[in-house]
């Protein structure tokens, strides 16, 4: 049997002076939402290239989201099995 579902991710980016903030949200079919956050700061001596700050902030937000998703998975496995879970790469 094949089971297909679709999850969506949204990423919001805000720039304030030399700092860029990103929030990555993952929405699952059962309305679960996980959120990751990332920040990038430009050195005032560096040339202003907004895309670089956005890329770095988003990359950090996605990395944070990935970590939170793994932690949620571990918690779900432990709840389902009653045993400690150890995920490997």
C-alpha positions as CSV (number, residue, x, y, z in Angstrom):
1,X,0.0,0.0,0.0
2,X,1.3,3.5,-0.9
3,X,0.6,6.3,1.4
4,X,1.3,9.9,0.3
5,X,1.0,13.1,2.2
6,X,2.3,16.6,1.8
7,X,3.9,18.9,4.4
8,X,4.6,22.5,3.7
9,X,7.3,24.8,5.0
10,X,7.2,28.6,5.2
11,X,10.1,30.9,5.8
12,X,9.8,34.4,7.0
13,X,12.7,36.8,6.8
14,X,13.1,40.2,8.5
15,X,16.0,42.5,8.1
16,X,16.8,45.2,10.6
17,X,19.9,47.3,10.1
18,X,22.8,44.8,10.1
19,X,20.8,41.9,11.4
20,X,18.6,39.4,9.5
21,X,16.2,37.0,11.3
22,X,14.5,34.0,9.7
23,X,11.8,31.8,11.0
24,X,11.2,28.4,9.3
25,X,7.9,26.7,10.0
26,X,7.0,23.1,9.1
27,X,3.3,22.3,8.8
28,X,2.2,18.7,8.7
29,X,-1.2,17.2,7.6
30,X,-2.4,16.9,11.2
31,X,-1.7,20.7,11.8
32,X,1.4,20.1,13.8
33,X,3.8,23.0,13.4
34,X,7.4,23.0,14.3
35,X,9.5,26.2,14.2
36,X,13.2,26.9,13.7
37,X,14.9,30.3,14.1
38,X,18.1,31.7,12.7
39,X,20.0,35.0,12.8
40,X,22.8,36.5,10.7
41,X,24.7,39.7,11.6
42,X,26.7,41.7,9.1
43,X,30.0,43.2,10.3
44,X,29.6,47.0,9.8
45,X,32.9,46.9,7.9
46,X,31.5,44.4,5.3
47,X,29.8,45.4,2.1
48,X,26.0,45.3,2.3
49,X,24.7,42.3,0.4
50,X,21.2,41.5,1.8
51,X,21.0,38.1,0.0
52,X,24.0,36.8,2.0
53,X,22.4,37.7,5.3
54,X,19.1,36.1,4.2
55,X,20.8,32.9,3.1
56,X,22.7,32.5,6.3
57,X,19.7,33.3,8.5
58,X,17.5,30.9,6.6
59,X,20.2,28.2,6.7
60,X,20.4,28.5,10.5
61,X,16.6,28.5,10.8
62,X,16.4,25.3,8.8
63,X,19.2,23.7,10.8
64,X,17.3,24.6,14.0
65,X,14.1,23.2,12.5
66,X,15.9,20.0,11.6
67,X,17.1,19.6,15.1
68,X,13.6,20.2,16.6
69,X,12.1,17.7,14.1
70,X,14.6,15.0,15.2
71,X,13.9,15.8,18.9
72,X,10.1,15.5,18.2
73,X,10.7,12.2,16.4
74,X,12.7,10.8,19.4
75,X,9.9,11.9,21.8
76,X,7.3,10.2,19.6
77,X,9.3,7.0,19.4
78,X,9.8,6.9,23.1
79,X,6.1,7.6,23.8
80,X,5.1,4.8,21.4
81,X,7.6,2.2,22.6
82,X,8.1,3.2,26.2
83,X,11.8,2.8,25.6
84,X,14.6,5.3,25.2
85,X,15.2,6.1,21.5
86,X,18.7,6.6,20.0
87,X,18.7,7.7,16.4
88,X,21.8,7.2,14.2
89,X,22.6,9.0,11.1
